[in-house]
Amino acid sequence: MSLQSIKKIRDALLQTGIPAHHYEAPKKSKAPYLVWAEEGADTAWSGDNKIRRQTINGTVDFFTLQEFDPRADQVQEALGQAQIPYRLLSIQKEEDTGLIHYEWEWEIIG
C-alpha cells in the first residue's frame, strides 16, 4: 500500500493549466489558482495483519475573481478524466478578498 497515489490529484490538476499549489498558495498568489490537500484515510481494508488498500480523501479549492468562471468546469473535467471521484461542497464569495471560492472533496484508493 502506497500513499504515492495522491500524486494522481496533482497530475490531474496540472492538466487544467491553472496554477495548482499543495496545502497552501504563496502569499501573493493572483487569482485564478488552485489549492489541494489530502486530509486522511476514510476507509481501510486489511489482511494478514497489514493494510492492503485504503481510501484517501481531501479537497481541491479553486479561487477566482470571475463569476461563473468556466475554469471551474475544467477542474471537474480533469478529475473526471483521471477517474477521481469528487463532489462539489460549496461555492462562496470570500468577503475579505472578494474571491469566488469553489471547494470539492475527492477520494482515491491508495
MDTraj code that builds the backbone (N, CA, C; nanometers):
import mdtraj as md
import numpy as np

residues = "MET SER LEU GLN SER ILE LYS LYS ILE ARG ASP ALA LEU LEU GLN THR GLY ILE PRO ALA HIS HIS TYR GLU ALA PRO LYS LYS SER LYS ALA PRO TYR LEU VAL TRP ALA GLU GLU GLY ALA ASP THR ALA TRP SER GLY ASP ASN LYS ILE ARG ARG GLN THR ILE ASN GLY THR VAL ASP PHE PHE THR LEU GLN GLU PHE ASP PRO ARG ALA ASP GLN VAL GLN GLU ALA LEU GLY GLN ALA GLN ILE PRO TYR ARG LEU LEU SER ILE GLN LYS GLU GLU ASP THR GLY LEU ILE HIS TYR GLU TRP GLU TRP GLU ILE ILE GLY".split()
xyz = np.array([
    [0.0850, -0.1169, 0.0000],
    [0.0000, 0.0000, 0.0000],
    [0.0897, 0.1234, 0.0000],
    [0.0601, 0.2162, -0.0874],
    [0.1448, 0.3340, -0.1005],
    [0.0612, 0.4614, -0.1038],
    [0.1134, 0.5627, -0.0413],
    [0.0474, 0.6932, -0.0459],
    [0.0829, 0.7695, -0.1737],
    [0.1662, 0.7108, -0.2599],
    [0.2056, 0.7766, -0.3843],
    [0.0875, 0.8022, -0.4769],
    [-0.0223, 0.7317, -0.4565],
    [-0.1406, 0.7514, -0.5408],
    [-0.1983, 0.8919, -0.5260],
    [-0.1608, 0.9626, -0.4207],
    [-0.2073, 1.1003, -0.4004],
    [-0.1597, 1.1896, -0.5148],
    [-0.0472, 1.1559, -0.5756],
    [0.0058, 1.2351, -0.6864],
    [-0.0900, 1.2386, -0.8048],
    [-0.1839, 1.1456, -0.8066],
    [-0.2848, 1.1433, -0.9135],
    [-0.3670, 1.2723, -0.9115],
    [-0.3926, 1.3269, -0.7945],
    [-0.4661, 1.4531, -0.7813],
    [-0.3841, 1.5663, -0.8425],
    [-0.2589, 1.5761, -0.8017],
    [-0.1700, 1.6799, -0.8557],
    [-0.1643, 1.6743, -1.0074],
    [-0.1430, 1.5540, -1.0595],
    [-0.1296, 1.5377, -1.2044],
    [-0.2571, 1.5772, -1.2783],
    [-0.3722, 1.5441, -1.2217],
    [-0.4993, 1.5821, -1.2846],
    [-0.5148, 1.7338, -1.2863],
    [-0.4834, 1.7988, -1.1757],
    [-0.4997, 1.9443, -1.1677],
    [-0.4030, 2.0181, -1.2590],
    [-0.2844, 1.9641, -1.2793],
    [-0.1889, 2.0270, -1.3701],
    [-0.2420, 2.0300, -1.5130],
    [-0.3324, 1.9379, -1.5463],
    [-0.3913, 1.9346, -1.6803],
    [-0.4813, 2.0550, -1.7074],
    [-0.5259, 2.1239, -1.6041],
    [-0.6158, 2.2382, -1.6214],
    [-0.5434, 2.3629, -1.6704],
    [-0.4136, 2.3708, -1.6480],
    [-0.3387, 2.4917, -1.6813],
    [-0.3527, 2.6022, -1.5765],
    [-0.4274, 2.5759, -1.4717],
    [-0.4448, 2.6715, -1.3617],
    [-0.3331, 2.6455, -1.2609],
    [-0.2640, 2.7480, -1.2128],
    [-0.1604, 2.7231, -1.1115],
    [-0.2191, 2.6449, -0.9931],
    [-0.1524, 2.5354, -0.9569],
    [-0.2007, 2.4474, -0.8500],
    [-0.0946, 2.4378, -0.7406],
    [-0.1390, 2.4536, -0.6171],
    [-0.0482, 2.4519, -0.5019],
    [-0.0929, 2.3449, -0.4034],
    [0.0043, 2.2788, -0.3421],
    [-0.0235, 2.1747, -0.2441],
    [-0.0249, 2.2383, -0.1049],
    [-0.1291, 2.2187, -0.0312],
    [-0.1523, 2.2681, 0.1047],
    [-0.1905, 2.4165, 0.1127],
    [-0.1117, 2.5054, 0.0517],
    [-0.1473, 2.6467, 0.0553],
    [-0.0808, 2.7196, -0.0603],
    [-0.1422, 2.8292, -0.1004],
    [-0.0864, 2.9114, -0.2072],
    [0.0126, 3.0111, -0.1481],
    [0.1139, 3.0487, -0.2251],
    [0.2041, 3.1542, -0.1775],
    [0.1256, 3.2818, -0.1461],
    [0.1741, 3.3588, -0.0543],
    [0.1030, 3.4774, -0.0038],
    [0.0546, 3.5725, -0.1139],
    [0.1326, 3.5949, -0.2164],
    [0.0972, 3.6940, -0.3185],
    [0.0398, 3.6293, -0.4440],
    [-0.0226, 3.5128, -0.4310],
    [-0.0822, 3.4459, -0.5474],
    [-0.1956, 3.5299, -0.6033],
    [-0.2015, 3.5342, -0.7355],
    [-0.3091, 3.6075, -0.8022],
    [-0.4075, 3.5071, -0.8604],
    [-0.5338, 3.5374, -0.8442],
    [-0.6396, 3.4507, -0.8961],
    [-0.6369, 3.4542, -1.0489],
    [-0.6660, 3.3427, -1.1119],
    [-0.7165, 3.2182, -1.0549],
    [-0.6019, 3.1267, -1.0111],
    [-0.6311, 3.0454, -0.9096],
    [-0.5364, 2.9433, -0.8660],
    [-0.6109, 2.8348, -0.7893],
    [-0.5441, 2.7212, -0.7771],
    [-0.5975, 2.6039, -0.7065],
    [-0.5115, 2.5728, -0.5856],
    [-0.5732, 2.5200, -0.4829],
    [-0.5021, 2.4652, -0.3673],
    [-0.5639, 2.3293, -0.3403],
    [-0.4795, 2.2279, -0.3273],
    [-0.5302, 2.0942, -0.2984],
    [-0.4543, 2.0351, -0.1812],
    [-0.5211, 1.9460, -0.1093],
    [-0.4570, 1.8816, 0.0059],
    [-0.5285, 1.7518, 0.0385],
    [-0.4517, 1.6563, 0.0813],
    [-0.5088, 1.5332, 0.1336],
    [-0.5401, 1.5549, 0.2805],
    [-0.6448, 1.4892, 0.3281],
    [-0.6852, 1.5090, 0.4673],
    [-0.6714, 1.3841, 0.5517],
    [-0.6836, 1.2681, 0.4916],
    [-0.6673, 1.1459, 0.5689],
    [-0.7285, 1.0265, 0.5011],
    [-0.7269, 0.9157, 0.5714],
    [-0.7843, 0.7918, 0.5204],
    [-0.9270, 0.7789, 0.5714],
    [-1.0162, 0.7446, 0.4817],
    [-1.1559, 0.7288, 0.5186],
    [-1.1857, 0.5829, 0.5514],
    [-1.1423, 0.4940, 0.4658],
    [-1.1683, 0.3510, 0.4815],
    [-1.0396, 0.2746, 0.4565],
    [-1.0187, 0.1672, 0.5277],
    [-0.9014, 0.0834, 0.5052],
    [-0.9435, -0.0635, 0.5026],
    [-0.8850, -0.1382, 0.4119],
    [-0.9069, -0.2820, 0.4037],
    [-0.7769, -0.3502, 0.4458],
    [-0.7868, -0.4415, 0.5373],
    [-0.6654, -0.5068, 0.5859],
    [-0.6761, -0.6578, 0.5704],
    [-0.5606, -0.7194, 0.5731],
    [-0.5495, -0.8644, 0.5679],
    [-0.4094, -0.9047, 0.6069],
    [-0.3959, -1.0194, 0.6668],
    [-0.2646, -1.0673, 0.7122],
    [-0.1942, -0.9635, 0.7997],
    [-0.2700, -0.8982, 0.8846],
    [-0.2176, -0.8016, 0.9812],
    [-0.1517, -0.6784, 0.9184],
    [-0.1951, -0.6390, 0.7988],
    [-0.1471, -0.5140, 0.7405],
    [-0.2546, -0.4531, 0.6513],
    [-0.2436, -0.3253, 0.6297],
    [-0.3395, -0.2552, 0.5436],
    [-0.3071, -0.2899, 0.3991],
    [-0.4079, -0.3364, 0.3271],
    [-0.3918, -0.3731, 0.1862],
    [-0.4329, -0.2595, 0.0932],
    [-0.5391, -0.1893, 0.1278],
    [-0.5883, -0.0762, 0.0494],
    [-0.6541, 0.0224, 0.1451],
    [-0.6504, 0.1484, 0.1074],
    [-0.7215, 0.2476, 0.1868],
    [-0.7723, 0.3588, 0.0955],
    [-0.8795, 0.4197, 0.1376],
    [-0.9357, 0.5327, 0.0656],
    [-0.8816, 0.6605, 0.1282],
    [-0.8145, 0.7421, 0.0459],
    [-0.7594, 0.8697, 0.0903],
    [-0.8542, 0.9793, 0.0410],
    [-0.8854, 1.0751, 0.1273],
    [-0.9719, 1.1844, 0.0830],
    [-0.9044, 1.3185, 0.1083],
    [-0.9565, 1.4205, 0.0413],
    [-0.9020, 1.5544, 0.0559],
    [-0.9897, 1.6546, -0.0163],
    [-0.9348, 1.7730, -0.0372],
    [-1.0112, 1.8795, -0.1014],
    [-0.9297, 1.9475, -0.2100],
    [-1.0026, 2.0064, -0.3037],
    [-0.9476, 2.0972, -0.4040],
    [-1.0246, 2.2270, -0.3889],
    [-0.9534, 2.3377, -0.3790],
    [-1.0148, 2.4696, -0.3696],
    [-0.9706, 2.5518, -0.4903],
    [-1.0663, 2.6136, -0.5567],
    [-1.0406, 2.6987, -0.6727],
    [-1.0813, 2.8402, -0.6373],
    [-0.9889, 2.9338, -0.6563],
    [-1.0126, 3.0740, -0.6246],
    [-1.0067, 3.1557, -0.7533],
    [-1.1087, 3.2369, -0.7758],
    [-1.1172, 3.3172, -0.8970],
    [-1.1885, 3.4490, -0.8674],
    [-1.1674, 3.5450, -0.9536],
    [-1.2400, 3.6720, -0.9446],
    [-1.3575, 3.6753, -1.0411],
    [-1.3620, 3.5778, -1.1317],
    [-1.4621, 3.5763, -1.2387],
    [-1.5875, 3.4987, -1.1980],
    [-1.7006, 3.5643, -1.2014],
    [-1.8267, 3.4972, -1.1730],
    [-1.8546, 3.3969, -1.2844],
    [-1.9047, 3.2792, -1.2499],
    [-1.9338, 3.1715, -1.3448],
    [-1.8095, 3.1340, -1.4266],
    [-1.6959, 3.1315, -1.3625],
    [-1.5686, 3.1037, -1.4298],
    [-1.5727, 2.9645, -1.4931],
    [-1.5540, 2.9534, -1.6259],
    [-1.5576, 2.8222, -1.6915],
    [-1.4426, 2.7301, -1.6488],
    [-1.3407, 2.7855, -1.5860],
    [-1.2299, 2.7013, -1.5384],
    [-1.2737, 2.6094, -1.4253],
    [-1.3823, 2.6429, -1.3558],
    [-1.4353, 2.5512, -1.2541],
    [-1.4786, 2.4205, -1.3217],
    [-1.5364, 2.4308, -1.4405],
    [-1.5719, 2.3099, -1.5161],
    [-1.4475, 2.2332, -1.5576],
    [-1.3396, 2.3050, -1.5885],
    [-1.2145, 2.2377, -1.6248],
    [-1.1618, 2.1528, -1.5095],
    [-1.1770, 2.2026, -1.3875],
    [-1.1334, 2.1260, -1.2706],
    [-1.2134, 1.9959, -1.2625],
    [-1.3448, 2.0054, -1.2750],
    [-1.4293, 1.8856, -1.2683],
    [-1.3965, 1.7893, -1.3818],
    [-1.3751, 1.8423, -1.5016],
    [-1.3407, 1.7567, -1.6154],
    [-1.2080, 1.6848, -1.5926],
    [-1.1091, 1.7559, -1.5382],
    [-0.9784, 1.6957, -1.5124],
    [-0.9893, 1.5836, -1.4096],
    [-1.0659, 1.6054, -1.3037],
    [-1.0841, 1.4998, -1.2036],
    [-1.1583, 1.3815, -1.2642],
    [-1.2601, 1.4104, -1.3436],
    [-1.3358, 1.3026, -1.4080],
    [-1.2514, 1.2217, -1.5047],
    [-1.1712, 1.2896, -1.5867],
    [-1.0851, 1.2188, -1.6819],
    [-0.9818, 1.1318, -1.6110],
    [-0.9389, 1.1753, -1.4936],
    [-0.8427, 1.0966, -1.4148],
    [-0.9128, 0.9883, -1.3322],
    [-1.0444, 0.9782, -1.3468],
    [-1.1266, 0.8809, -1.2735],
    [-1.1135, 0.8965, -1.1221],
    [-1.1175, 1.0230, -1.0799],
    [-1.1118, 1.0560, -0.9382],
    [-1.2520, 1.0987, -0.8953],
    [-1.3169, 1.0225, -0.8081],
    [-1.4489, 1.0631, -0.7608],
    [-1.4402, 1.1938, -0.6819],
    [-1.5381, 1.2805, -0.7048],
    [-1.5396, 1.4097, -0.6363],
    [-1.6840, 1.4534, -0.6166],
    [-1.7008, 1.5523, -0.5284],
    [-1.8309, 1.6186, -0.5157],
    [-1.8057, 1.7637, -0.4797],
    [-1.8875, 1.8502, -0.5366],
    [-1.8779, 1.9925, -0.5092],
    [-1.9392, 2.0195, -0.3730],
    [-1.8595, 2.0737, -0.2826],
    [-1.9071, 2.1019, -0.1466],
    [-1.9695, 2.2400, -0.1350],
    [-1.9058, 2.3408, -0.1971],
    [-1.9593, 2.4764, -0.1820],
    [-1.9039, 2.5688, -0.2888],
    [-1.9786, 2.6759, -0.3128],
    [-1.9333, 2.7903, -0.3919],
    [-1.9686, 2.9117, -0.3073],
    [-1.8694, 2.9918, -0.2776],
    [-1.8939, 3.1055, -0.1899],
    [-1.8070, 3.2237, -0.2295],
    [-1.8485, 3.3411, -0.1934],
    [-1.7671, 3.4602, -0.2159],
    [-1.7016, 3.4978, -0.0838],
    [-1.5706, 3.5075, -0.0890],
    [-1.4933, 3.5427, 0.0299],
    [-1.5045, 3.6941, 0.0512],
    [-1.5618, 3.7331, 0.1622],
    [-1.5850, 3.8754, 0.1875],
    [-1.4555, 3.9551, 0.1995],
    [-1.3534, 3.8978, 0.2630],
    [-1.2308, 3.9734, 0.2877],
    [-1.1458, 3.9927, 0.1622],
    [-1.1535, 3.9006, 0.0632],
    [-1.0697, 3.9104, -0.0569],
    [-1.1499, 3.9395, -0.1832],
    [-1.2807, 3.9141, -0.1801],
    [-1.3626, 3.9290, -0.2997],
    [-1.3519, 3.8115, -0.3951],
    [-1.2753, 3.7095, -0.3576],
    [-1.2579, 3.5920, -0.4431],
    [-1.3798, 3.5009, -0.4366],
    [-1.4114, 3.4404, -0.5485],
    [-1.5116, 3.3350, -0.5515],
    [-1.4378, 3.2052, -0.5274],
    [-1.4869, 3.1259, -0.4353],
    [-1.4175, 3.0068, -0.3849],
    [-1.5043, 2.8843, -0.4070],
    [-1.4553, 2.7936, -0.4917],
    [-1.5190, 2.6640, -0.5151],
    [-1.4429, 2.5603, -0.4336],
    [-1.5148, 2.4680, -0.3717],
    [-1.4490, 2.3631, -0.2943],
    [-1.5075, 2.2273, -0.3308],
    [-1.4182, 2.1348, -0.3678],
    [-1.4561, 1.9974, -0.3973],
    [-1.3894, 1.9030, -0.2980],
    [-1.4574, 1.7951, -0.2681],
    [-1.3999, 1.6857, -0.1903],
    [-1.3710, 1.5724, -0.2886],
    [-1.2578, 1.5087, -0.2751],
    [-1.2204, 1.3968, -0.3623],
    [-1.1790, 1.2776, -0.2782],
    [-1.1734, 1.1607, -0.3437],
    [-1.1189, 1.0429, -0.2768],
    [-1.0556, 0.9522, -0.3817],
    [-0.9500, 0.8865, -0.3404],
    [-0.8829, 0.7892, -0.4250],
    [-0.8520, 0.6668, -0.3413],
    [-0.8385, 0.5555, -0.4094],
    [-0.7992, 0.4330, -0.3395],
    [-0.6489, 0.4175, -0.3570],
    [-0.5787, 0.4154, -0.2440],
    [-0.4324, 0.4043, -0.2457],
    [-0.3878, 0.2612, -0.2362],
])
top = md.Topology()
chain = top.add_chain()
for i, resn in enumerate(residues, 1):
    res = top.add_residue(resn, chain, resSeq=i)
    for name in ("N", "CA", "C"):
        top.add_atom(name, md.element.get_by_symbol(name[0]), res)
traj = md.Trajectory(xyz[None], top)
